Amino acid sequence: MIAIRPPEYFPRSVYMSLMQHADHFVLADTFQYSRQSFQNRSKLRNPNGWQWITVSLKGYAYGDPIRTVTVDNDDRWKEKHWRAFMYNYRSTMYFEFYEDRFRPVFDEDDHEYLGALTCRTVEIQADLMDIDTTITRASELPGEPDTIGAVLDALDVPDAPLLCGQDTVEVDARTDRETRVLDFDLEPYHQNFEGFEPGMSAMDFLFNYGPDAALRIADAGSVAVFDPDADE
């Protein structure tokens, strides 16, 4: 199964579950940037509930691909985000265990483009969670395909089913191949502050549960063949 999704900045658990259930995961950094998305922001748990961490951008035009959107490094967003991770998670059981492996993203100086940065955070999370799914950036494929159909053509996998999420099935299922849907139902888990807030970066789960987080995120997802007539 192939999953094709735009990269998210330190993506959510549902995103990582989709990756775990796919055989090949394509980071669609050639797709159009969307402000109303998780492409340059993520949610972290904090004492008041949750907070956004947002990568500052220099500017972009409607229709620009994610890989060409430029990052505003003058805004010192890396320092702000690292402080947010430290403040909210350094007292968790597994923060120090993973710290040295994800800290470098905030020390690097080459984050010129949003696509490369967000792809890197996805790849870091996959590594921390020991996910062995094949990961490819769409910008590395022949012709730099920028639609689902074009990505599938570039991969040259005519019989592989397409795996999509519940929130993207109507778009993804427009291809003329078998489509499967990930149903994701994550039960509340212990977080670092009182109560439970859904939709956090999967780093939240990882810092609290360590290696067990990946197993629980995978178990929260189940795959079914998409039936466009099921609700009629």
C-alpha positions, 0 to 999 in steps of 0.5 A, a space after each residue: 500500500 502507498 500513502 501520499 501526504 504533504 509533510 507535517 511539522 513534527 506530525 500528529 499520531 494519526 499521520 504516523 499511524 498512516 505511515 506505519 500501515 503503508 508499505 511506501 510513504 511519499 512525503 508530498 513536498 511538491 504539493 501546494 502549501 496550505 496555511 490552514 494545515 499542519 505543514 508549518 506548525 504543530 501542537 504541544 501539550 502545556 499546563 494550560 492545555 496545548 499550544 501551537 509552535 509555528 515555523 515563521 515564513 518569509 512569504 509565499 504566493 498562492 499555489 507555491 509548492 511546499 518545497 519552495 516556501 522560504 523560512 524566516 530564520 531571522 524570527 528565531 523560531 528554532 530557539 522558541 520551539 526548543 524552549 517550548 519542548 524543554 518547558 513542556 516535556 523535560 520532566 517526562 520519563 523519556 525526554 532525555 532518552 530521545 533528546 540527543 536524536 531530535 535536538 539537532 534539527 534546532 541547531 542546524 542552520 540550513 533550514 531555508 525551505 519549509 519542505 526540507 524542514 518538515 520532511 526532516 521532522 517527519 523522518 526524525 519521528 519515523 526514526 525515533 519510533 523505529 518505523 521501517 516503512 520506505 519513505 520518499 520525498 516527491 521532489 526526488 521522484 522523476 518530474 517532481 510530480 505534484 498530484 496524487 496521480 502523477 506521484 503514482 505514475 512516477 512510482 510505477 506501481 500499477 497494482 499497489 492500493 492507495 492508502 488514505 486517511 479518513 479526512 482525505 478519502 474523497 480527494 485521494 479516492 479520485 484515482 482509478 485504483 483500489 483505495 483503502 482507508 485508515 480508521 484511527 481511534 486513539 484512546 486517551 493516554 497519560 500526558 505530562 499535565 492533568 487531563 487529555 488533549 487530542 491532536 498533539 504531535 506524536 512527540 507528546 506520546 513518545 516522550 511519555 511512553 517511549 518505545 511503547 508509543 509506536 505500538 499503541 499508535 499503530 494499534 489505534 489504526 485499522 485499514 479497510 477497503 474504501 466503499 464509495 457506496 457505503 453511506 448511500 
